[in-house]
Amino acid sequence: MSAFSELLAAEFAPYGSLSQGQLNLLEAHYALLMHWNKRLNLTRITELSSVVRLHYCESLFLGLHLPKVVELRIADVGSGAGFPGIPVAVVRPDCSVDLIESHARKAVFLSEASRVLPNVCVISRRAEECSAEYDWIVSRAVRPAEVLALDLAPKAALLLNSEEAQGIGGEIFDLPWGEKHALLLTNVPRGTAR
């Protein structure tokens, strides 16, 4: 087992176990991310333990906290390097995940990174231009107000600073991997989502 897979399995073990197939998919994404990151700024976090904890574990934690409903439709807004969408798609193969990314080169990376994931689709446009309907919006590193203003889904799961989460309302889970990191599960304000 590689250093990435060992660390990811160990860090995530208190919250859930990952199969070897899931670890392989996530490691393939990590390898591609590190390769592409040399040419395209996908992430500033590149040290292995930080990448595992802050990108993969937090995204997987989000995936496990979404309702256990078959065929849940999820929109990852501002997907960037594929977080949280790709780990969510790996840990929740029962869900379909659309990675919405307006930056064309990042969308090309996402298309390459998701080729082996049949439950993932890449949409290369601004989220405001999307007309599809989803059950959940997920996001990381996008301003919460921008995500909650979208007319895409009635529910949102956001990875954000715990102080930001306090001001929004909803169910908040403190994350153990980053200082003041939280997962917020909330309703999209009435009159915004369908």
C-alpha positions in Angstrom: 0.0 0.0 0.0 1.3 3.4 -0.9 2.0 6.2 1.6 -1.0 8.1 0.4 -3.4 5.1 0.8 -2.0 4.2 4.2 -2.3 7.7 5.5 -5.8 8.2 4.1 -7.1 4.9 5.5 -5.6 5.6 8.9 -6.8 9.3 9.1 -10.3 8.4 8.0 -10.7 5.1 10.0 -12.5 6.7 13.0 -15.3 7.8 10.6 -15.5 5.0 8.0 -13.5 2.4 6.2 -12.5 2.7 2.6 -12.2 -0.3 0.3 -9.0 -1.0 -1.6 -10.9 0.0 -4.8 -11.9 3.3 -3.3 -8.3 4.0 -2.1 -7.0 3.2 -5.6 -9.5 5.7 -7.2 -8.5 8.4 -4.7 -4.8 7.7 -5.1 -5.2 8.0 -8.9 -6.9 11.4 -8.5 -4.1 12.5 -6.1 -1.3 11.5 -8.5 -3.1 13.3 -11.4 -3.7 16.4 -9.2 0.0 16.6 -8.2 1.1 16.2 -11.9 -1.3 18.8 -13.2 -0.7 21.2 -10.3 2.9 21.8 -11.6 1.3 23.6 -14.7 -2.1 24.7 -13.4 -2.7 26.1 -9.9 -5.2 23.6 -8.6 -4.2 23.7 -5.0 -1.7 25.5 -2.8 -1.8 22.6 -0.4 0.7 20.0 -1.7 2.3 18.4 1.4 1.0 14.8 1.6 -0.4 14.8 5.1 -2.2 18.1 4.6 -3.6 17.1 1.2 -5.0 13.9 2.8 -6.5 15.5 5.8 -7.8 18.8 4.4 -8.8 17.7 0.9 -9.7 14.0 1.0 -10.7 13.3 4.6 -12.9 16.5 4.8 -14.6 15.7 1.5 -15.2 12.0 2.4 -16.6 13.2 5.8 -19.1 15.4 3.8 -20.1 12.4 1.6 -20.9 10.2 4.5 -23.1 12.9 6.0 -25.4 13.2 3.0 -28.7 11.3 3.3 -28.5 7.6 2.4 -30.9 7.9 -0.6 -30.3 6.0 -3.8 -29.7 8.2 -6.9 -29.1 11.4 -4.9 -28.2 14.1 -7.4 -25.3 16.4 -6.2 -23.8 19.5 -7.7 -20.3 20.4 -6.7 -20.1 24.1 -7.3 -16.7 25.6 -8.1 -15.2 22.1 -8.1 -11.7 23.3 -8.9 -9.4 20.3 -8.2 -12.4 18.1 -7.6 -13.1 18.7 -4.0 -15.4 17.8 -2.5 -17.1 16.2 -5.5 -14.6 13.5 -6.5 -14.1 12.0 -3.0 -17.9 12.2 -2.5 -18.5 10.3 -5.8 -16.0 7.6 -4.7 -17.4 7.1 -1.2 -21.0 7.4 -2.5 -21.2 5.5 -5.8 -25.0 5.4 -5.3 -25.1 9.2 -6.1 -24.6 11.1 -9.3 -22.2 14.1 -8.9 -21.9 17.0 -11.4 -18.6 18.9 -11.1 -19.4 22.5 -12.0 -16.4 24.5 -12.9 -16.3 27.7 -15.0 -12.5 27.8 -15.4 -11.9 25.9 -18.7 -8.5 24.5 -17.9 -9.7 23.2 -14.5 -12.7 21.7 -16.2 -10.3 19.8 -18.6 -8.4 18.5 -15.5 -11.7 17.4 -13.9 -12.7 15.6 -17.1 -9.4 13.7 -17.1 -9.6 13.0 -13.4 -13.2 11.7 -13.5 -12.9 9.4 -16.6 -13.0 6.3 -14.5 -16.0 7.4 -12.4 -19.2 6.6 -14.1 -21.3 8.6 -11.6 -19.5 11.9 -12.3 -20.2 14.5 -15.0 -18.2 17.7 -15.6 -20.1 20.9 -16.5 -17.8 23.6 -17.8 -19.8 26.8 -17.1 -20.8 29.1 -14.3 -23.2 27.6 -11.7 -25.6 30.5 -12.3 -26.0 29.3 -15.9 -26.9 25.7 -15.0 -30.6 24.7 -15.3 -30.4 21.2 -13.9 -32.2 20.3 -10.6 -30.2 18.7 -7.8 -31.0 17.3 -4.4 -27.9 18.8 -2.8 -25.2 21.5 -3.6 -21.8 20.8 -2.1 -18.9 23.2 -2.1 -15.5 24.0 -0.6 -13.6 27.3 -0.9 -16.6 29.2 -2.5 -18.2 32.0 -0.5 -21.3 30.5 1.3 -23.5 33.4 0.3 -22.8 32.7 -3.4 -23.6 29.0 -3.1 -26.8 29.6 -1.1 -28.0 32.1 -3.7 -28.0 29.5 -6.4 -31.3 28.1 -7.8 -30.0 24.5 -8.0 -31.1 22.5 -4.9 -33.0 22.8 -1.7 -30.1 21.6 0.5 -26.4 22.5 0.8 -23.4 20.9 2.4 -20.5 23.3 2.7 -16.9 22.9 3.9 -16.0 26.2 5.5 -14.6 28.0 8.5 -16.5 27.2 11.7 -17.1 30.9 12.4 -18.7 31.4 9.0 -20.9 28.3 9.7 -22.2 29.8 12.9 -23.7 32.8 11.2 -25.7 30.8 8.6 -27.7 28.3 10.6 -28.1 24.6 10.1 -26.3 21.5 11.4 -22.6 22.0 12.1 -20.0 19.3 12.4 -16.5 20.4 13.6 -13.8 18.7 11.5 -10.8 17.3 13.3 -8.3 17.8 10.4 -8.0 21.5 10.2 -8.1 24.3 12.7 -11.6 25.8 12.8 -12.8 23.7 9.8 -16.5 22.7 9.8 -19.1 21.0 7.7 -22.4 22.8 7.5 -25.6 21.1 6.4 -28.3 23.7 5.7 -31.4 24.5 3.7 -31.1 26.9 0.7 -33.2 29.9 1.6 -36.8 29.8 0.4 -37.4 31.6 -2.8 -34.0 30.7 -4.1 -34.0 27.0 -4.9 -36.7 25.2 -6.7 
